[in-house]
Amino acid sequence: MTNPLLDDWDTPFDMPPFDRIEDGDFAEAFDAAMAEARANIAGIADNPEPPSFANTIEALELADERLGKVLSVFFSLAGADSNPAREELQRDFSPKLAQYGSEITMNRPLFERIANLWDRAENLDLTDEQRRVLFLTWRGFVRSGALLEGEDRARLGRIKERLAVLGTEFTQNLLADERGWTLDLSEDDLRGLPAFVADGARAAGEENGKDGPILTLSRSLIVPFLQFSPDRELRRVAHAAWTSRGAGGGKTDNREIAAEILALREERARLLGHDSFAAWKLETEMAGTPDAVRDLLMQVWTPARAAAEADAQVLEGMLHEDGINGALEPWDWRYYSEKRRRAEHDLDEAELKPYLQLDRMIEAAFACARRLFGLEFREVDLPRYHPDMRSWEATRAGRHMGIFVADYFARGSKRSGAWCSAMRAQQRLAGDIRPIVVNVCNFAKPPKGQPALLSWDDARTLFHEFGHALHQMLSDVTYESISGTSVARDFVELPSQLFEHWLEVPEVLAEHAVHAESGAPMPRALLDKVLAASTHDMGFSTVEYIASALVDLEFHAGPAPADPMARQAEILAGLDMPDAIGMRHATPHFAHVFAGDGYSSGYYSYMWSEVMDADAFEAFREAGGAFDADTARRLEQNILSAGGSEEADVLYTRFRGRMPGVEPLLRGRGLIADETHGD
């Protein structure tokens, strides 16, 4: 039998044939695709013809096409539906991929061809997009060590391989901790919980083969438990498990791994001529420097901390009214904040959730994409890697625009969090290639026969990840290396965070937020309460986020700490971190930063992008409404379709006419008065 990963696929839309792929196929396909890619690279480097854009840069774009095809399938499965065989394969593949990457960037004849083209760029007949791809290719090689010699060159290769191994270990340790912890609950323990939390605990117990309800470390279960459980001791136990992931001792402890990663990153940056890893990493981002990042974060930290401290006093008073002496603790915050929200806004999450059905929120996201960009979605039956996976074809005016895949429910085989990836990216170099885009979330799966109900935060997450998907599906460039979300890290969150705003548009909720049982639309009074409470507890959420972003920055902006946990404590003490608030992601489970280099020194990017997304939505308001056609057209033309074809600040300025300040963000988070739209 032939290996399906190495065959040409005859599936609709070239969807991976998950129904025919077995774990045993991956190693053979990986080795064959890697050998083919190496041969292609050698052919480019050793080409006797003078270097041209076509025989060097375009050839390089296509050199590992088959390898990318194999890996897109593998890593989709490794993240969303892992098992011991896939985890072992990931440990095997990671260092080999790092070695392969080093071979390319350290290939002297190959780099000489690229450098020759870059030196002659002004005299070559290149389009603007080609010039951009040439520059990014040349810069990528230089930043990867192409100019290094001798032992420095060899050492950098070993560092990259070791970092790949450590990142995989960090991820798998975290998944093991999340998968391995459960807390048996009695029916009495469910008293006082809304039905959706109790049902979620029962469903988790059933899925894990237990006779009764259980608590797991799925965010969509444990966070609402902390929010609603009146049992303070159970909240304390649950919170301790949630915050100690990756720090429990034993073989899944991530603390020493984090220390080694930080040390290797610093060494890597110094080999490349930079004083710190943050200085090296931020060189290609919009922020540019650690000082610029620190300045933004501190502009927001000061009002956010003041708001959080004021909230803490109120919540501690509520704790004392319940007859509990002592200080407000981190496992108390969400519970009393929810009680306060119900009291001040007359808003109960349990009242809200029946109006946030998963299927209707999917329809809402699709409807917004149709009104803004003319996209239509129809569900299609395609091969799937798990029964929970669903697929839709996106079209516009009859033209196929891409496939959107969604995998929304939490399970033990899926890593935590939510993400967007592409099994295939848009490009035109190898034909009119349209993307296959995947959104993965961890929503609580409902009991059989019941609709999936989302929290407000879940619904926001759905819109956020779909915003990333739009960035991929509306991409319109020639070269895959600058396609879709291949942009600066502190720009990539702009489309996703911007799309979140449409969830709060009243007419969207009026049409799509309908009750799961009665089918009645959300009452206007409830809708008004939802929107009025949109900045509730914003001090808490802003403080826990910025604390994580600043720890990430300071870890990488100076000497690597021998003891990251001690350094983390030192940074938080310097910020005068409120006692009852923890980091959103403490070091041992900070996967954004330690599972790979993606968000290292870059966790701030959500807030950097939020400065732009708050300002960008203002453009729609100024034009008269959330669905203004001209503004949507400018957004697509200058940002969503452009990928990385130009610098991010150029693209944003072309859309908005200027770069934004921090004030719209502070107003949007309720941290300063909104003089235009009311408090």
C-alpha positions, -999 to 999 in steps of 0.1 A, spaced: 0 0 0 12 35 -8 15 61 20 -15 85 18 7 114 30 29 110 -1 1 105 -26 -17 132 -45 -50 136 -27 -83 132 -46 -104 145 -18 -127 175 -22 -108 208 -19 -76 188 -14 -85 182 22 -61 158 40 -75 122 39 -77 118 76 -98 87 72 -69 70 55 -39 84 75 -25 63 103 1 73 129 25 48 113 25 67 81 41 99 95 77 87 100 81 74 65 64 104 49 85 128 70 118 111 60 108 110 23 96 146 23 127 158 41 150 141 17 131 157 -12 134 191 4 171 187 10 176 177 -26 157 207 -38 177 230 -16 210 215 -29 197 220 -64 191 257 -58 225 262 -40 245 243 -66 227 257 -97 254 268 -122 231 294 -136 236 330 -123 212 337 -94 178 351 -104 147 358 -84 130 328 -101 158 302 -98 167 312 -62 139 330 -42 109 314 -60 126 280 -60 132 284 -23 95 292 -17 86 259 -33 115 237 -21 98 220 8 62 220 -4 57 183 2 73 185 37 50 214 46 20 192 34 31 164 57 38 186 87 6 206 84 -14 173 89 9 161 117 9 193 137 -28 197 134 -32 163 150 -4 168 175 -21 199 189 -58 190 187 -59 152 191 -26 140 206 -18 105 217 14 87 229 25 78 194 21 114 181 39 127 212 68 104 205 68 115 168 68 151 179 99 145 201 116 129 172 106 155 145 114 187 165 152 185 166 153 172 130 133 201 118 156 225 137 186 209 121 170 211 87 163 248 93 199 254 103 212 236 73 193 260 50 203 292 67 239 281 72 242 270 35 269 293 24 264 289 -14 227 294 -10 231 325 11 256 339 -14 230 337 -42 204 355 -20 230 381 -10 239 386 -46 203 393 -55 198 416 -25 229 436 -34 215 440 -70 179 446 -59 177 481 -72 187 470 -107 164 439 -109 130 442 -125 110 432 -94 75 439 -83 70 455 -49 59 421 -35 89 404 -50 112 430 -35 96 425 -1 100 387 -3 137 391 -13 143 415 16 126 392 41 145 362 28 178 379 31 170 393 65 158 359 77 191 343 68 212 370 84 191 368 116 194 330 116 232 332 116 242 330 79 271 354 86 286 334 115 318 314 111 334 284 127 324 274 162 299 302 166 281 288 135 281 253 149 271 264 183 241 283 170 229 251 152 231 231 184 212 258 203 184 257 178 181 219 180 181 220 218 155 247 220 133 226 197 136 197 220 129 218 251 98 235 236 83 201 228 90 188 263 75 219 278 43 215 257 39 178 265 46 182 302 18 209 303 -6 186 284 2 157 308 -5 179 338 -37 192 324 -48 157 313 -37 140 345 -56 161 371 -92 156 380 -112 163 412 -141 140 420 -172 160 430 -204 149 447 -238 161 437 -237 182 469 -206 199 455 -227 211 426 -251 230 447 -251 267 440 -236 261 405 -255 272 374 -269 242 354 -243 247 326 -214 242 351 -230 213 368 -238 197 334 -203 203 323 -189 185 353 -212 156 348 -203 154 311 -166 155 320 -171 126 344 -189 106 318 -161 113 292 -135 102 317 -153 70 326 -163 82 361 -196 74 379 -201 110 389 -192 146 381 -156 157 381 -136 189 377 -109 190 351 -84 217 341 -103 226 310 -105 263 311 -141 263 300 -149 242 331 -125 253 359 -129 291 353 -167 290 357 -163 267 387 -141 293 403 -166 319 393 -197 303 408 -188 277 434 -198 289 469 -175 263 485 -143 282 493 -122 252 501 -131 236 467 -122 268 450 -89 269 468 -80 233 457 -91 240 421 -72 272 419 -41 256 433 -42 229 406 -49 254 378 -20 277 388 5 250 396 4 233 361 40 225 351 53 231 387 43 199 405 77 183 407 86 151 390 90 144 353 64 170 341 79 199 360 88 227 336 108 251 358 143 238 349 132 236 312 122 273 314 156 282 329 175 264 302 154 279 274 161 314 287 198 308 289 200 294 254 180 322 240 203 348 256 233 329 242 217 328 207 211 365 207 246 373 218 260 351 191 240 372 166 254 404 180 226 416 203 227 425 240 196 405 248 171 381 233 144 408 235 165 432 216 171 406 188 135 394 188 118 429 187 141 442 160 116 430 133 84 438 152 64 470 151 75 479 187 112 477 177 127 478 212 121 465 247 118 501 259 89 508 235 71 477 248 78 486 284 65 521 279 32 509 264 26 483 291 33 508 319 10 534 304 -18 508 308 -5 492 340 -9 523 362 -46 530 356 -53 492 355 -37 486 389 -55 515 404 -88 501 392 -80 466 404 -70 478 439 -103 497 441 -122 466 431 -102 445 456 -115 466 485 -151 461 474 -147 424 469 -129 420 503 -158 438 519 -182 412 504 -160 384 517 -162 398 552 -200 402 549 -201 365 543 -185 360 577 -150 352 564 -122 371 581 -89 378 565 -77 389 532 -93 384 497 -74 355 481 -69 347 444 -94 319 446 -120 343 459 -117 370 432 -138 355 404 -165 343 428 -171 377 445 -166 396 412 -194 375 397 -216 382 427 -208 419 423 -217 418 386 -250 403 394 -257 429 420 -245 460 401 -255 451 366 -283 426 374 -265 403 350 -262 366 357 -240 344 335 -265 316 339 -292 338 325 -270 348 296 -256 315 285 -288 300 270 -287 329 245 -252 321 234 -256 288 216 -225 277 198 -243 271 165 -259 305 166 -226 322 175 -210 305 145 -238 318 123 -233 353 138 -196 352 129 -204 341 94 -232 367 90 -207 395 100 -182 382 74 -209 382 48 -220 418 55 -184 431 58 -167 411 30 -193 393 10 -183 358 22 -208 330 22 -203 297 41 -219 263 36 -211 233 57 -195 204 38 -188 168 46 -150 164 45 -126 139 60 -121 146 97 -95 137 123 -121 137 151 -159 135 152 -161 170 167 -144 185 136 -167 205 112 -159 221 79 -174 249 57 -166 261 22 -162 299 20 -172 315 -13 -176 351 -26 -197 358 -57 -195 321 -65 -157 320 -62 -141 294 -39 -122 314 -12 -111 286 12 -121 259 36 -129 268 72 -124 240 98 -136 243 134 -128 220 163 -145 236 193 -148 212 222 -123 204 250 -109 169 254 -80 153 271 -61 148 238 -61 185 230 -37 211 243 -53 240 262 -62 274 249 -75 284 215 -56 289 182 -59 294 145 -36 275 120 -36 268 83 -33 233 69 -27 251 36 -19 288 31 -31 310 2 -6 316 -26 -5 320 -64 31 309 -72 21 272 -76 -14 280 -89 -45 297 -74 -41 280 -40 -68 288 -16 -64 282 22 -76 255 45 -79 273 79 -85 257 113 -99 272 145 -94 251 176 -110 260 209 -117 243 243 -153 249 250 -172 226 274 -189 199 256 -226 196 265 -243 164 276 -257 144 247 -288 158 231 -283 193 246 -270 224 227 -236 237 234 -239 270 254 -210 295 256 -200 320 282 -195 356 270 -157 349 271 -162 318 250 -182 337 224 -155 364 223 -129 337 218 -149 323 189 -150 357 172 -113 362 180 -101 330 163 -125 336 134 -108 370 129 -75 352 124 -93 329 99 -105 358 79 -69 371 77 -61 338 61 -91 334 39 -90 370 25 -52 368 18 -44 378 -18 -6 376 -24 16 355 -47 41 341 -21 32 319 8 60 333 30 40 366 32 5 351 31 -23 356 56 -10 358 92 27 358 81 31 393 96 48 409 126 38 392 158 25 425 173 4 430 142 -10 395 138 -36 400 166 -51 431 150 -76 413 127 -86 388 155 -91 414 182 -108 438 159 -134 411 149 -143 407 186 -160 441 184 -187 427 162 -199 404 189 -210 435 209 -229 451 180 -265 452 192 -280 442 159 -258 411 157 -269 399 191 -305 408 185 -305 385 155 -283 356 166 -285 355 204 -317 335 208 -327 313 237 -318 276 234 -352 264 246 -378 291 237 -361 304 206 -369 339 218 -343 367 210 -323 381 238 -344 407 255 -332 443 249 -329 448 287 -305 418 289 -286 430 259 -282 464 275 -269 448 307 -244 427 287 -230 458 270 -231 479 302 -211 452 320 -185 448 292 -158 465 312 -167 448 345 -136 436 363 -114 451 336 -88 461 362 -83 424 371 -81 411 336 -57 439 325 -35 434 355 -32 396 352 -24 400 315 2 429 318 19 411 346 25 381 323 36 404 295 61 422 317 75 390 331 80 377 296 97 410 286 120 412 316 130 376 314 144 383 279 155 419 282 184 412 305 206 384 316 188 350 317 178 342 353 192 311 368 160 308 388 131 320 367 106 316 396 127 339 418 130 364 390 93 362 384 86 370 420 111 399 419 94 414 388 60 412 403 72 427 436 87 456 416 53 462 400 36 460 435 13 433 421 -20 431 440 -20 402 464 -53 387 452 -44 386 415 -20 362 399 -3 362 365 -26 350 337 2 326 328 29 318 354 62 306 341 58 268 344 26 269 322 34 299 300 31 280 267 30 312 246 65 319 256 82 285 263 65 261 239 83 278 211 98 311 201 65 325 187 55 348 215 88 349 234 94 386 242 61 390 224 32 383 247 28 421 249 16 419 213 -20 414 222 -20 448 238 0 464 211 -25 451 186 -54 462 209 -42 498 206 -48 494 168 -80 474 170 -97 499 193 -87 527 169 -97 506 139 -132 500 152 -134 538 158 -130 541 120 -163 522 115 -180 543 142 -168 575 126 -181 563 92 -216 557 106 -218 521 116 -201 487 122 -209 475 87 -198 506 67 -189 492 33 -162 516 24 -144 511 57 -147 473 54 -133 476 19 -103 496 31 -97 471 59 -97 442 35 -75 459 9 -49 473 32 -47 447 60 -66 415 56 -56 408 20 -21 422 22 -4 397 45 32 406 51 36 423 17 46 456 35 57 468 69 28 467 94 29 504 102 26 512 65 -4 489 61 -22 503 91 -15 540 82 -28 533 47 -60 520 62 -64 546 89 -44 576 77 -23 576 109 -10 555 137 -31 554 169 -24 565 205 -32 545 236 -64 565 246 -89 544 226 -76 513 243 -79 528 278 -115 540 270 -124 506 256 -113 489 288 -131 515 309 -98 526 325 -105 563 316 -137 581 310 -151 579 275 -159 615 267 -173 606 233 -195 576 240 -203 580 277 -186 563 307 
